[in-house]
């Protein structure tokens, strides 16, 4: 059976879902996308796109304070906090939500132009090759996020069944909440609820110092809030390169953020117009708002997955192989619901791989060793390939070079005071196997290293490529030159 004779149903319209749908349509399949909230999913509507837009706003404000350090002065507007530059959070959030909706519409138009049917509703498996769709979504009150495929949809308008040759589950994940810290949508919030704030928090307590917690703590600090970041580990961003995480934590503290390391939150309660976070050691932290950033849980409940033969992990994630197959024939999965790596780029790649494999197109299995990622703090942290921990713990035989950006001429011109580049090269072959960049716009600077890792370039090939002078990328070439080994 050719791809043109096959039907594909995608449950979930986020990056994993809509990229898969476009790939399937390009191969000629008949494609239906089922999405509960809006095309683009949480990544576009409440998570990735809005949070990065908020960070961009905070970074824009920071330019006013930075300007004074390079000799540029304003009439009464030199420093955001005390010279008149303020953020009006309702205006900020309105712009951000408008941007998210525009992005969602753009994606929907792209799907429709490719001949893909979009159905608003919730999908579940109802037997081999059958998807049941509950259409028409009721209003959801603020507070605890419901399961996007659960009983809250029972009163929806109508339902129908679609037979499909290929089914892709791309339902994502939602914020995890604690039994002792239940969001109320007003003072105790998940990261998906902050866009309804009517006033800038006077003192925001961020519970959790992973990527989401660190990014949003940075954003609200830049907007002028007092921020306390509660970390249960020895440092912020415990899963990242230690040198990089230490730079970001030092910057946080220098800019006035209170960082409480080795401090696990036990409960969060509201007392009138204040919130109180109780730590497990008995200490209490009081603020005006609290944001919970304590991980996420997959949207896989009440979907008929187990009944259809789809294997789930203990955490509720869908088990998949490197071509996104589940344990059920004809059923694939992509994105955060799989627990592979919670990045929109990985979700999109999983989705594209899934439909290519299912429809018989040429495909290479997912290779996580080539994934580049970025944390949008200031400075940003970008990584690709093997890590410093891989080398230190003996999993990879490689050498490392780290160069501070304070020695880079372009960094000096731009008043960059924090950051570095780090390259890893395998011993013997001198092949570049990974790297870390800590700098403004590190998300752009990591690309040359990602190319080197993907194409197995050695340090001589990398360093012999011309770089612009002066440029931040010059430090990448210099690091590669320092990794050169004289061989017999």
C-alpha positions as CSV (number, residue, x, y, z in Angstrom):
1,X,0.0,0.0,0.0
2,X,1.5,3.4,-1.0
3,X,1.5,6.4,1.3
4,X,-1.2,8.0,-0.8
5,X,-3.6,5.2,0.1
6,X,-3.0,5.4,3.8
7,X,-4.7,7.5,6.5
8,X,-2.9,9.1,9.5
9,X,-4.5,10.5,12.6
10,X,-2.4,12.6,14.9
11,X,-3.6,13.2,18.4
12,X,-2.1,16.4,19.6
13,X,-1.2,19.5,17.6
14,X,2.1,20.6,19.3
15,X,5.5,20.4,17.6
16,X,5.6,16.6,17.5
17,X,2.0,16.5,16.1
18,X,2.0,19.2,13.5
19,X,5.4,18.4,12.1
20,X,4.4,14.8,11.7
21,X,1.2,15.8,10.0
22,X,3.0,18.0,7.5
23,X,5.5,15.2,6.8
24,X,2.7,12.7,6.3
25,X,0.8,15.1,4.0
26,X,3.9,15.7,1.9
27,X,4.1,11.9,1.4
28,X,0.5,11.9,0.2
29,X,-1.3,10.4,3.1
30,X,-4.8,11.5,4.2
31,X,-4.1,13.3,7.5
32,X,-6.3,14.4,10.5
33,X,-5.0,16.3,13.5
34,X,-7.0,16.2,16.7
35,X,-6.1,19.1,19.1
36,X,-7.9,20.0,22.3
37,X,-6.7,23.6,23.0
38,X,-5.3,25.0,19.8
39,X,-2.8,24.2,17.1
40,X,0.8,24.5,18.3
41,X,-0.2,22.9,21.6
42,X,1.2,24.0,25.0
43,X,4.6,24.8,23.4
44,X,3.1,27.7,21.4
45,X,0.1,28.7,23.6
46,X,1.4,28.6,27.2
47,X,5.0,27.3,27.4
48,X,7.9,27.8,25.1
49,X,6.8,30.7,22.9
50,X,5.2,32.8,25.7
51,X,8.1,32.2,28.1
52,X,10.8,33.1,25.6
53,X,8.8,36.2,24.7
54,X,8.6,37.2,28.4
55,X,12.4,36.7,28.7
56,X,12.9,38.8,25.6
57,X,10.9,41.6,27.3
58,X,13.0,41.4,30.4
59,X,16.2,41.4,28.4
60,X,15.0,44.5,26.5
61,X,14.5,46.3,29.8
62,X,18.0,45.2,31.0
63,X,19.5,47.1,28.1
64,X,18.6,50.4,29.8
65,X,20.6,49.6,32.8
66,X,23.5,48.2,30.7
67,X,23.6,51.3,28.5
68,X,24.9,53.4,31.4
69,X,28.0,51.1,31.7
70,X,29.0,51.8,28.1
71,X,28.5,55.6,28.4
72,X,25.0,56.0,27.1
73,X,22.7,58.0,29.4
74,X,18.9,58.7,29.3
75,X,16.9,61.6,30.7
76,X,15.7,59.9,33.9
77,X,15.6,56.4,32.4
78,X,19.0,54.9,33.1
79,X,18.0,52.0,35.4
80,X,14.6,50.2,35.2
81,X,13.9,49.8,38.9
82,X,14.5,53.3,40.1
83,X,14.5,55.7,37.1
84,X,11.1,55.2,35.5
85,X,11.4,52.2,33.2
86,X,8.7,49.8,34.3
87,X,6.9,46.8,33.0
88,X,3.1,46.9,32.8
89,X,2.4,43.2,33.1
90,X,-1.1,43.3,31.6
91,X,0.3,45.0,28.5
92,X,3.3,42.6,28.4
93,X,1.0,39.5,28.8
94,X,-1.5,40.8,26.2
95,X,1.3,41.1,23.7
96,X,2.7,37.7,24.5
97,X,-0.7,36.0,24.3
98,X,-1.4,37.8,21.0
99,X,1.9,36.6,19.6
100,X,1.1,33.0,20.7
101,X,-2.3,33.1,19.1
102,X,-0.8,34.5,15.9
103,X,1.7,31.7,15.8
104,X,-1.0,29.2,16.4
105,X,-3.1,30.6,13.5
106,X,0.0,30.6,11.2
107,X,0.6,26.9,11.9
108,X,-3.1,26.1,11.4
109,X,-3.1,27.8,8.0
110,X,0.0,25.9,7.0
111,X,-1.7,22.6,7.9
112,X,-4.9,23.5,6.1
113,X,-3.0,24.6,3.0
114,X,-1.4,21.1,3.0
115,X,-4.9,19.6,3.0
116,X,-4.8,18.4,6.6
117,X,-8.1,18.3,8.5
118,X,-8.0,19.9,12.0
119,X,-10.5,18.7,14.6
120,X,-10.8,20.5,17.9
121,X,-11.4,17.9,20.5
122,X,-9.8,15.1,22.4
123,X,-8.8,11.8,20.9
124,X,-8.4,8.4,22.4
125,X,-7.7,4.9,21.1
126,X,-10.8,2.8,20.7
127,X,-9.5,-0.4,19.3
128,X,-7.0,-1.4,16.6
129,X,-6.6,1.4,14.1
130,X,-9.6,3.4,15.5
131,X,-9.5,6.8,17.1
132,X,-12.5,8.1,19.0
133,X,-12.8,11.9,19.0
134,X,-14.8,13.9,21.5
135,X,-15.4,17.2,19.8
136,X,-16.3,20.6,21.3
137,X,-14.4,21.5,24.4
138,X,-16.1,23.0,27.5
139,X,-14.7,25.9,29.4
140,X,-12.0,25.0,31.9
141,X,-11.9,27.0,35.2
142,X,-8.6,28.3,36.5
143,X,-6.8,26.1,39.0
144,X,-5.5,22.6,38.6
145,X,-5.0,21.7,35.0
146,X,-7.4,18.9,33.9
147,X,-6.3,15.9,31.9
148,X,-6.7,16.9,28.3
149,X,-8.1,13.5,27.5
150,X,-10.1,12.8,30.7
151,X,-13.6,12.8,32.0
152,X,-13.8,16.6,31.9
153,X,-14.7,16.2,28.2
154,X,-17.7,14.0,28.9
155,X,-20.2,16.8,28.3
156,X,-18.7,17.9,25.0
157,X,-20.8,18.4,22.0
158,X,-20.4,15.2,20.0
159,X,-18.1,12.3,19.2
160,X,-17.1,10.3,16.2
161,X,-14.7,7.5,15.3
162,X,-12.0,7.6,12.6
163,X,-10.3,4.5,11.2
164,X,-6.6,5.1,10.6
165,X,-3.7,3.1,9.2
166,X,-1.2,5.1,11.4
167,X,-1.9,6.7,14.7
168,X,0.6,9.2,16.3
169,X,0.2,10.2,20.0
170,X,1.7,13.6,20.6
171,X,-0.3,14.8,23.6
172,X,2.6,16.4,25.5
173,X,2.7,17.0,29.2
174,X,1.3,19.4,31.8
175,X,2.8,21.0,35.0
176,X,3.2,18.7,38.0
177,X,1.6,20.0,41.2
178,X,2.1,19.0,44.8
179,X,-0.7,17.8,47.1
180,X,0.6,20.4,49.6
181,X,0.8,23.2,47.0
182,X,-2.3,23.4,45.0
183,X,-2.5,26.2,42.5
184,X,-5.3,28.7,42.8
185,X,-4.6,30.6,39.6
186,X,-4.2,33.9,41.5
187,X,-1.3,33.7,44.0
188,X,-0.1,30.1,43.7
189,X,0.5,29.5,40.0
190,X,1.9,27.0,37.5
191,X,3.9,28.3,34.7
192,X,0.9,28.0,32.4
193,X,-1.2,30.3,34.6
194,X,1.2,33.3,34.9
195,X,-0.2,34.9,31.7
196,X,-3.4,35.9,33.5
197,X,-1.6,38.0,36.1
198,X,-3.1,41.5,36.5
199,X,-0.2,42.9,38.4
200,X,3.5,42.4,38.5
201,X,4.4,40.3,41.6
202,X,6.0,42.3,44.3
203,X,7.9,39.2,45.5
204,X,7.8,36.0,43.4
205,X,8.9,32.8,45.0
206,X,9.9,30.2,42.3
207,X,9.8,26.6,43.5
208,X,12.1,24.6,41.4
209,X,15.4,25.5,39.8
210,X,15.4,23.4,36.7
211,X,15.1,25.0,33.2
212,X,11.6,26.4,33.6
213,X,12.2,27.7,37.1
214,X,15.5,29.3,36.2
215,X,14.3,30.9,33.0
216,X,11.1,32.4,34.6
217,X,13.0,33.5,37.7
218,X,15.4,35.4,35.4
219,X,12.5,36.9,33.5
220,X,10.6,38.3,36.5
221,X,13.8,39.6,38.1
222,X,14.5,41.5,34.9
223,X,11.0,42.9,34.9
224,X,11.7,44.4,38.3
225,X,10.3,41.8,40.8
226,X,11.9,40.6,43.9
227,X,12.6,37.0,43.3
228,X,13.5,34.1,45.5
229,X,14.5,30.8,43.8
230,X,14.2,27.7,45.8
231,X,16.5,24.8,44.7
232,X,16.5,21.4,46.3
233,X,20.0,20.7,44.9
234,X,23.5,22.1,45.4
235,X,23.1,24.6,42.6
236,X,20.5,25.9,40.1
237,X,20.1,24.0,36.8
238,X,21.5,20.7,38.4
239,X,21.2,18.8,35.1
240,X,23.4,21.2,33.2
241,X,27.2,21.7,32.8
242,X,28.4,22.6,36.3
243,X,30.6,25.5,35.1
244,X,27.7,26.9,33.1
245,X,25.2,26.6,36.0
246,X,27.7,28.3,38.4
247,X,28.0,31.3,36.1
248,X,24.2,31.7,35.8
249,X,23.8,31.3,39.6
250,X,26.5,33.9,40.2
251,X,24.7,36.3,37.8
252,X,21.4,35.7,39.5
253,X,22.8,36.6,43.0
254,X,24.7,39.6,41.7
255,X,21.6,41.0,40.2
256,X,19.7,40.7,43.5
257,X,18.0,37.3,43.3
258,X,17.8,35.3,46.5
259,X,18.8,31.7,45.7
260,X,18.2,29.1,48.4
261,X,20.2,26.0,47.6
262,X,19.6,22.6,49.3
263,X,16.2,23.8,50.3
264,X,13.3,21.5,49.4
265,X,9.8,23.0,49.5
266,X,7.4,21.0,51.5
267,X,4.2,23.1,51.1
268,X,2.8,26.3,49.8
269,X,-0.2,28.0,51.3
270,X,-2.0,31.3,50.8
271,X,-2.5,33.8,53.6
272,X,-4.7,36.6,52.3
273,X,-2.6,38.6,49.9
274,X,0.6,36.7,50.7
275,X,1.9,33.2,50.0
276,X,4.0,31.2,52.4
277,X,6.4,28.5,51.3
278,X,7.3,26.0,54.0
279,X,10.6,24.3,53.5
280,X,11.2,20.7,54.7
281,X,13.6,21.9,57.3
282,X,10.9,24.1,58.9
283,X,12.0,27.5,57.4
284,X,9.3,29.6,55.8
285,X,9.6,32.1,52.9
286,X,6.9,34.7,52.5
287,X,6.1,36.5,49.2
288,X,3.3,37.9,47.2
289,X,3.1,35.1,44.6
290,X,4.5,31.6,44.2
291,X,5.2,29.8,40.9
292,X,5.5,26.0,40.9
293,X,8.2,24.6,38.5
294,X,8.6,21.1,39.9
295,X,8.4,19.1,36.7
296,X,5.7,17.8,34.4
297,X,3.5,14.7,34.0
298,X,2.6,13.2,30.6
299,X,-0.9,13.6,29.2
300,X,-1.6,9.9,28.7
301,X,-4.4,9.1,31.1
302,X,-7.9,8.1,30.0
303,X,-6.7,7.5,26.4
304,X,-7.2,3.8,26.1
305,X,-3.5,3.3,25.6
306,X,-3.0,0.2,27.8
307,X,-6.1,-1.4,26.4
308,X,-4.7,-0.9,22.9
309,X,-1.4,-2.6,23.9
310,X,0.7,0.5,24.3
311,X,3.3,0.1,27.1
312,X,3.6,2.9,29.6
313,X,6.4,3.5,32.1
314,X,5.8,3.9,35.8
315,X,5.7,7.6,35.3
316,X,3.0,7.3,32.6
317,X,5.2,8.1,29.7
318,X,4.8,6.1,26.4
319,X,7.7,3.7,25.7
320,X,9.0,4.2,22.1
321,X,12.0,3.0,20.1
322,X,14.3,5.2,18.1
323,X,11.8,5.4,15.2
324,X,9.0,6.4,17.6
325,X,7.2,3.1,17.5
326,X,5.2,2.0,20.5
327,X,4.5,-1.6,21.5
328,X,1.1,-1.5,19.6
329,X,1.2,-2.1,15.8
330,X,0.5,1.1,13.8
331,X,0.8,3.3,16.9
332,X,3.6,5.8,17.2
333,X,4.3,8.5,19.8
334,X,6.4,11.7,19.9
335,X,7.2,14.6,22.2
336,X,6.9,15.1,26.0
337,X,4.4,12.3,26.4
338,X,7.3,9.9,25.6
339,X,9.8,11.3,28.1
340,X,12.7,11.0,25.6
341,X,13.9,14.6,25.9
342,X,11.5,17.5,26.7
343,X,12.5,19.8,23.8
344,X,10.2,21.0,21.0
345,X,13.0,20.2,18.5
346,X,13.2,16.6,19.6
347,X,9.4,16.3,19.6
348,X,9.3,17.6,16.0
349,X,12.1,15.2,14.9
350,X,10.3,12.3,16.6
351,X,7.1,13.1,14.7
352,X,8.9,13.4,11.4
353,X,10.7,10.1,11.9
354,X,7.5,8.4,13.0
355,X,5.5,9.2,9.8
356,X,8.5,8.6,7.5
357,X,9.0,5.1,9.1
358,X,5.3,4.3,9.1
359,X,4.8,5.4,5.4
360,X,7.9,3.8,4.1
361,X,10.1,6.8,3.4
362,X,13.8,6.8,4.0
363,X,14.5,7.5,7.7
364,X,17.4,7.6,10.2
365,X,16.7,6.7,13.8
366,X,16.7,9.4,16.4
367,X,20.2,10.3,17.6
368,X,20.1,12.2,20.9
369,X,23.9,12.7,20.7
370,X,23.4,15.4,18.1
371,X,20.7,17.4,19.8
372,X,21.5,20.9,20.7
373,X,19.6,22.6,23.5
374,X,19.4,26.1,25.0
375,X,18.5,27.6,28.3
376,X,17.2,31.2,27.8
377,X,18.6,32.8,31.0
378,X,21.0,35.8,30.7
379,X,23.6,34.7,29.8
380,X,22.1,31.7,27.9
381,X,23.5,28.2,28.2
382,X,23.7,26.1,25.0
383,X,25.0,22.6,24.8
384,X,25.4,19.8,22.3
385,X,26.9,16.3,22.3
386,X,28.8,14.7,25.2
387,X,29.0,16.5,28.5
388,X,31.8,17.4,30.9
389,X,30.3,14.8,33.2
390,X,30.7,12.1,30.5
391,X,34.4,12.9,30.3
392,X,35.0,13.2,34.1
393,X,33.2,9.9,34.8
394,X,35.1,8.0,32.1
395,X,32.3,7.4,29.7
396,X,34.0,9.3,26.9
397,X,37.8,9.6,26.4
398,X,38.1,13.2,25.4
399,X,39.9,16.4,26.2
400,X,38.3,19.7,27.0
401,X,39.3,23.4,26.6
402,X,37.3,26.3,28.1
403,X,37.9,29.9,27.1
404,X,36.3,32.8,29.0
405,X,34.6,35.4,26.8
406,X,36.0,38.3,28.8
407,X,39.1,37.9,26.6
408,X,37.1,38.1,23.4
409,X,37.3,41.5,21.7
410,X,33.7,41.5,20.4
411,X,32.5,40.5,23.9
412,X,34.4,43.5,25.4
413,X,32.7,45.8,22.8
414,X,29.3,44.5,23.8
415,X,30.0,44.7,27.5
416,X,29.7,40.9,28.0
417,X,31.0,40.3,31.5
418,X,30.1,36.6,32.0
419,X,30.4,33.5,29.9
420,X,32.7,31.1,28.1
421,X,33.0,28.6,25.3
422,X,34.0,25.0,25.9
423,X,34.9,22.3,23.4
424,X,35.3,18.6,23.8
425,X,37.5,16.5,21.4
426,X,38.1,12.8,21.4
427,X,41.6,11.7,22.1
428,X,43.5,10.4,19.1
429,X,41.1,11.3,16.3
430,X,40.6,14.8,17.7
431,X,37.0,14.6,16.5
432,X,34.8,17.3,18.1
433,X,32.2,15.4,20.2
434,X,30.5,18.2,22.1
435,X,30.5,21.7,23.5
436,X,29.1,24.3,25.8
437,X,28.5,28.0,25.1
438,X,27.6,30.5,27.9
439,X,26.9,33.9,26.4
440,X,24.2,36.2,25.1
441,X,22.5,34.4,22.2
442,X,24.3,31.2,22.9
443,X,21.5,29.5,21.0
444,X,23.0,30.9,17.8
445,X,26.6,30.2,18.6
446,X,26.0,26.5,19.4
447,X,25.1,25.8,15.7
448,X,28.7,25.6,14.4
449,X,29.6,23.1,17.2
450,X,26.4,21.1,16.4
451,X,27.5,21.0,12.7
452,X,30.9,19.8,13.8
453,X,29.4,17.1,16.0
454,X,26.9,15.9,13.4
455,X,29.5,15.7,10.7
456,X,32.4,14.4,12.8
457,X,34.7,17.2,12.1
458,X,38.1,17.3,13.8
459,X,39.5,20.3,15.6
460,X,41.8,21.2,12.6
461,X,39.0,21.2,10.2
462,X,36.9,23.3,12.5
463,X,39.7,25.8,13.4
464,X,40.9,26.2,9.8
465,X,37.5,27.7,8.8
466,X,37.6,31.5,8.6
467,X,35.8,33.4,11.3
468,X,34.9,37.1,11.2
469,X,37.1,39.4,13.3
470,X,36.0,40.6,15.7
471,X,33.3,38.0,16.5
472,X,32.2,35.8,19.4
473,X,32.6,32.8,17.0
474,X,36.3,33.6,17.0
475,X,36.5,32.0,20.5
476,X,35.1,28.8,19.1
477,X,37.9,28.6,16.5
478,X,40.5,29.5,19.2
479,X,39.3,26.7,21.5
480,X,39.6,24.2,18.6
481,X,43.2,25.4,17.9
482,X,44.0,24.8,21.6
483,X,42.8,21.3,21.3
484,X,45.2,20.5,18.4
485,X,47.5,17.6,19.2
486,X,50.8,17.0,17.5
487,X,50.8,13.4,16.2
488,X,53.7,11.2,15.1
